[in-house]
Amino acid sequence: MHILITGAAGMIGRKLIARLVKDGQLNGQTIDQLTLIDVVTPEKPVGFAGMAETSISDLSSAGAATQAIAKKPDVIFHLAGVVSGEAEIDFEKGYRVNLDGTRALLEAIRVAGYKPKVIFTSSIAVYGAPFSDSIADDFHLTPLTSYGTQKAICELLLADYTRRDFLDGVGIRLPTICVRPGKPNKAASGFFSGIIREPLAGQEALLPVSNTVRHTHASPRAAVGFLIHAASLTRVQLGPRINLAMPGVSCTVGEQVEALRRVAGDKVAGRIRREPDELVQRIVAGWAERIDAKRACDLGFTAEATFDDIIRAHIADELGGKIVA
Amino acid sequence: MHILITGAAGMIGRKLIARLVKDGQLNGQTIDQLTLIDVVTPEKPVGFAGMAETSISDLSSAGAATQAIAKKPDVIFHLAGVVSGEAEIDFEKGYRVNLDGTRALLEAIRVAGYKPKVIFTSSIAVYGAPFSDSIADDFHLTPLTSYGTQKAICELLLADYTRRDFLDGVGIRLPTICVRPGKPNKAASGFFSGIIREPLAGQEALLPVSNTVRHTHASPRAAVGFLIHAASLTRVQLGPRINLAMPGVSCTVGEQVEALRRVAGDKVAGRIRREPDELVQRIVAGWAERIDAKRACDLGFTAEATFDDIIRAHIADELGGKIVA
């Protein structure tokens, strides 16, 4: 099996690659080829027995998408994209990368005339306030960011290309991925991770919103699990509605802080400093608080049960089990 | 006031122009300039006191959109588009005209840096089966045609460009417009008009679906009314959800035939011949049957109350009150 991963240098991309290399197979088929692309050079996968090609590629550049699928990968994990904060600040870049890049990939597949499986990472940012208490799978698409708009448009394209039988698409609407390892990125949701990651590493973290802000989270480990599981689903299982909200832990910022206190103690939780940020508050206010991921759960997608579990996953996967107390 | 109409040579375009010329004003402002474009030359409006420019323009061609808005029209009625049947048969043309053409128009406006009002004709084809009994305004967007996908994408773009303050957009989801005058077009919904129009003109009409097919209709007169009313709405009235389902008469094909019998007699109704068509049946089966246009009604949009009224509007507006009995 040949797998293409776009956005391969990103956090989820790297974790997905590590998981695929460790598993050695996908859907019961041996992985013998990996094509890894991103706008910066992806790392060569360590310990992979098959052939791995890494290259710099911006799918929105002329010819890049055609090049990316030239060897007809069987499965494509399309993770590449500009994050929410950046898409809001740079309108043109957001549309170019998130919309034109994705459309170029779908068009290249259509023109090539073969039918790969395409797993697309969408986002709960496709939903926009005002919300009902809980967002069901059939909640309408009224995004309140350019990022959410671009994701919603790509979902629609993916569904139409699937319906027309050009490819087998599945879109997974990720909740906020938390705890993100490494440095903060430009995502408006970055603080949700920062207030856990920084204190656990002995550093101060800024909290730009109030304790009452409620949001839905899943760990990077769970996100990789969503992607792998999505690749296993058939057209018959999915039906015509191929874009699915993923499950996660719904909790408030206050509950996040209390979970941190339970798992890591008062001293660690005391490293959170409040510094209100209006842009972040405005963006986050337009996001769904609770996701009713019934369809995804029925289809076998799983996430953590509590925010404590999410913190523990971070400590195990990123900190070798150690906290700076 | 300067008004631009795209798709000006089309049926709704011509009726809208006639209405605007007759009214002489829009939102209380005198109309002194009309720019009329289409892929075929639009007719010069008859009896218009102001300046009227007509030209051939395909918005998806390089530079065409910039040219179309060069004189900064205050209000833009964007009606241009490829119909549902054609967009399903010619995938590339549908996306080029319906998506790229609309996006080019929005981009030209953004780059020009002025803020017109843009009224976009969307369609109830943005909804896709399976449906609940009645489609509320917040029903999600799961179109089952490429046409519906393109309309849904353009709605999302229009909403984002409005939110970003590049323009004042409003999208109106038209029900099936019935009775369409003139010759059949390539819309899959064409027969809904044909089975009324042809018999009233003394000709046989083909009916490709069964009596039980339910659908929502509004007359061309009502559609023009929607457009004019949409142009009067403010951002405050609309709120963030600028795409609205329009009201109409929900009835079955059997009820349409009975209404024709009531209004025009047995002989006229006897001119309908059943000839099942699988493509039309499949497309129509994916459409909404009943639209709960509560928001639109609350905002003052009005349509006919019965299908008899729709037939009478056709006889009055198109046949000079005369039926071929």
Interface residues (C-beta under 8 A of the other chain):
Chain A: F91 R110 G128 D137 D138 F139 H140 L141 T142 P143 L144 S146 T149 A152 I153 L156 L157 A159 D160 R163 R164 P240 R241
Chain B: F91 R110 G128 D137 D138 F139 H140 L141 T142 P143 L144 S146 T149 A152 I153 L156 L157 A159 D160 R163 R164 P240 R241
